[in-house]
Amino acid sequence: MLLNKYDIILFDLDGTITDSAPGITNAVKYVLDFHKIEVRDMSELLRFIGPPLYDSFTGFYGFDHDKATEAVRLYREYYKDKGIFESTLYEGIEEAVAKLKAAGKMIVLATSKPQQFSERILDHFGLTKYFDLIVGATMDESRSRKTDVIKYAIGQIKDIIEKKEGPEAVKDEESFLKRLIMIGDRENDICGAADNHIDSMGVLFGFGDYEELSSNGADYIVNTAAEITNVLLSDVRYIKHYEIIDSTNNEAKRLVESECFDKPVLIFADEQTAGRGRQGKSFYSPANTGLYMTVILPVNDDISSQVTMTTRTAVAVAKALEKEYNIHPEIKWVNDIYLAGNKCCGILCEAVNDYSKMLLKYAIIGVGINISTSDWPKELRDKAGSIAKASEKRISHLSLAVTTAKSVIELISDKSNQEFLNYYRSHSNVIGREIVFVENNVENSAYAVDIDNEGSLIVEMKDADGKSCRKIINSGEVSLKI
C-alpha cells in the first residue's frame, strides 16, 4: 500500500470538524416538543448526528413520509438561526486541515448537512479558505445520503482535476479513485466511501466508536486530529500490513532480497508466529494485543554507521511513546523499553550489508510493543507489561506504528544528532544500579556507571585480584540485581 498517495482529502463535517451535538440535539428536541414526544435523556438524540434527517425521523420514531418531511422543516426552522452556531471545532482540526492544505492536498467537504448550512458554518469558523470544494445535501433531500454526497463530490472533483491536469488524469477510474480518501466519524462515512470505491479513515474523537468504524471496514482509524496528519503526511512511503506473519523482520529481509527501495518501508502485523528478539530469543506476539513492526530504512552509508542504531532506536521509540501517550518509559540497556518495572517493548536491529563496498545498504529495525497484552505465559508474568495501562488514550495500532516509524527514521537519519545519548542516559534504568552480565558463559556482578558515546555500557567491577576496575560492555545481556 502506498501510504501517502492520497492528494484529495474529503472531510465529513459533524463529528469530524465540528462537535455539533448541542445544535443538532436541541433542534431535534424542538421537533419532538412540537409533537409532544417526551425526551428523557438528551444523549438519546446523538444518534441523529450523521445520518440524513428524514431517515432518522422515520427510523427512530416511525414518522410517515408527510410527518417526517414536516419534521425536517421544523428542525431547520430552529437550526438555521440558533442550532447552526451551537457547535465548536474539535481540538487540532484546523491545524490538521491547514497542514494538509500546505502540503498541496486538495481539501473537500462532503457532508449530509445541507450545503448552505455547511458553507455558513465553515465561514463562521474561518475554515472556508482551506477548502477547494464544498459539497453538502440538497434542501429537498434528493441528495442527502453520504453515498450520494460522495458520488456527487467525486464528479465535481473530476471536473476540477481534468481542467487542471488534463483528461489523462481521470481517464483511468481505478487509479484516479486511489488518490481520494474520506475522513469521518460514523459508519455512513465509511460505507459511503466503500460504495464509491475510495479509502476511508475513521476518527474516534467524534460520535462513532472503534467497533462501529472497524466493523464497517475503515481502512485507517485514528484517535486525534493530529494523528490524521501523522498518517497522511508520514515520511514512510510504503506500508505493508499483515494479519499474521512469522516475523516482520523476516519479511523485511525477504522484501529487500526481491526489491529495491529508495524510501522507508513500514511493515506491521497483528500477530507473529515466530517473533524474534536479540540473541536468538523469541518475542511473544499474540494476536491483536500488540504492535509488531519493522522499518526498512535505505541507508547506503559506511558500515560503521550501524554502531549506535539500537541505541538511537530505543530513544526514538521511548520519545514516541512519551510524546503521543504521555507515559514515562525507561530504557534498559541496550534495547528494552520498560514501564513501571516491566518490559513493554523490545527492539531488534539488523543490517543488510554490502561487504564488497563496506556499505550498510538497509537498516532492518524491528520493534515489538505490548499494547494491551495481559494473558502472559507463566515465564513472562512477572517481567512483561503493556502500555495501555499507563495511557489514558485509546491506542491506534496504525497511528502508533506510523508515529514510531517517523521517530525512528528521523533519529537514525540525523547522524549529526548526538543529543540522543543524553536522553538515553537520563531515561536509563540501569545507570547507578548493581547489575549482572554474562561474559564467556560466566556471570559477573558489576555497578553500571555510564553509557559511552557509542552506546556501550561502562561498568565498575572487581578484577581477578579484587581491585576495582572499569570495563566497557558493547554486547550481550544485562540483568538488574533485585
Secondary structure, 3 states (H helix, E strand, C coil): CEHHHCCEEEECCECCCEECHHHHHHHHHHHHHHCCCCCCCHHHHHHHCCCCHHHHHHHHHCCCHHHHHHHHHHHHHHHCCCHHHCCEECCCHHHHHHHHHHCCCEEEEEEEEEHHHHHHHHHHCCCHHHCCEEEEECCCCCCCCHHHHHHHHHHHHHHHHHHHHCCHHHHCHHHHHCCEEEEECCHHHHHHHHHCCCEEEEECCCCCCHHHHHHCCCCEEECCHHHHHHHHCCCCCEEEEECCECCHHHHHHHHHHHCCCCCCEEEEECCECCCECHHHCECCCCCCCEEEEEEEEEEEEEHHHHCCHHHHHHHHHHHHHHHHHCCCCEEECCCEEEECCEEEEEEEEEEEEECCCCEEEEEEEEEEEECCCCCCCHHHCCCECCCHHHCCCCCCHHHHHHHHHHHHHHHHHCCCCCCHHHHHHHCECCCCCEEEEEECCEEEEEEEEEECCCCCEEEEEECCCCCEEEEEECCCCEEECC
